[in-house]
Amino acid sequence: MQYRTFGTLDWKPSALGFGAMRLPTKDQNRMNDLSSNVDEDLAIPMICAAIDGGVNYVDTAYDYHGGNSERILGRCLANGYRDKIKLATKLPSWAIQGQEDCERILNDQLERLRTDHIDFYLFHALNQRNWTNIQEHGALEWAQAALTDGRIRHLGFSFHDNLDLFQEILAAHDWTFCQIQYNYMDVEHQAGTAGLQYAASKGLGVVVMEPLRGGALTRPAPEPVSKHWADTPVERTPADWGLQWVWNQPEVSLVLSGMSSMRQIEENLESADRSGVGTLSSEELDTIDRVREAYQQLIPIPCTDCRYCMPCPNGVAIPHTFQLYNEAVMFNDHERSQWFYLNHTPAERRADQCVGCGQCEAACPQKIEIIEGLKTAHAFLAAEAPTSSPNA
């Protein structure tokens, strides 16, 4: 295992961290990472194998697997593994209505995890709405008290919004670390490369989630993309290409992988052993740039998320809808985008609420036929209703 730096802390994290949101379950459905029906007989040996292989950072959250991720981790770590790792978990920032909620949830987590402290505690999934909720209900002040009494050792946040908000949140508190979605396709998405470098310049440890974009980057690529992989003399699996690209960057403290089989544990440990800053050649980096460009050329609706079309007078989430539709087509992953559309896009903001007023088309600098695009996207995204969460 290779070990890296974690901001200004005097501690070396393993290049690979274990993300416990996709533990193996007994459900026969690909979209089961939020299922509470975890196969404990498979999950615990996997976690132990990862730690035995050098992983020293394990990440979970209050809601993962209906709370059973924390419970199973607690049972696993009680068998002599707690002292071998740093434990991270998250407070559901959307569910806080007062400091009493923070207190109740942390105490539940300590009981589930069978520990007296959390090494790295995060406000989960901060976006504008969740960040406002945290501020309005005194969660930062509560967290400071939990730091003082030792139940939390370091405070951070995970993030899903734009760069401006990311920088605003960084400036609002003396954070130890942050967690961002980052991979070779997301260099300008959410915090992106600029956010990664900015956080690291401020002395924060930066934990990377979704290095393989929820598994999208491991699936068989369409021909316009796969030809670029075929042209390189270096043979790697799609997962190894994605992981090595993230590890290649010095600002990255560690990479989380949501592993759901022993084979994935073994393959990712082997990749982590070969990881390091500057290990990819300029030719390999050029290949990844070409792959990114080839994927981007598959986008069916050329929305740049400039948001000139917003706000829609009827409340339609136009850029969000186009993003989900574009990603489904690019990565041939209809199920994932459909699930997010039907479960995380309020009905009043879906594309079928468009009344065809044309205000958006008049404002669009790309001259996109937005009204027809929304009809196409909705017909596709609402075609069926997945019953459980995808590998997100």
C-alpha angles and dihedrals in degrees: 000000000000119000127210140185126278109209110277096334120120091233134096116222122206112254088239123054126191113242109200099200097096104045115158112274136192092238116109095221130099090221097064107112091114093046113121090210096095118174097233094184089063099033100055096051088049093053091046091049091052092051092045086053092058104272108145102173122069121183130197139146140221094256102038110125090355090298094309094107090068092042094051092045088053092054092046097046092047088070094078097288102100094083092050097063146041110242123218128187137160142237113225098243093192093058100054117111097160144347090276088067091052091050094048094048095047091049090050089051094050089052094046093047093044093228138114096225144025114226097204118021122187138193098233125240101345115201128150094283096045093043090053090049092052092051096045095051100047097249094143091054090047091050091052089056091049089051090051094051091047101242087115119040101185132013128215143138141233116230141213113166141068132315095253092058091044091057091045091054092047090054094049099067143016095256123183096206147348137210121222138177106248136161138133091282096049101058090124099024122101108332091348126171092318091056093046092053094042094052092047091049088057091056098256125142108240118213114195121215127184095027087163096038095248091313094306091118092055097057122097105282123229116257097262087059103034093056089067092054089048092054095060118091090216115088115213135152114250089250092053092050090053096045095045091051091058094042090051090073119085095213092065113097098187141338122234119214122190097218120189104177138042089242091059089050091053095045094047093047088053091049091048090053089061096042129112147133112287095008094127117082123232088252091055092048090050089053091054090049089054091048091052091050092048091052091048091053088060091064107121097200114042096218112156095189090242087144096216085135091061141134094038108211089227095046100250114159094227104172092039092053092048091048093055092046094047093049092049090055096040096051099028089238106132095156096060095049092045091053093051092046095050098038105032104030111078112236091240090058098048123113095255088071090071111117095191097246091149096221090125095051092051090054099042112109090197091057091230117175089237099174093056091040091056091050091051094045094048094048088053100041096043095044093107138000116238110214101217140024123289125227091282 
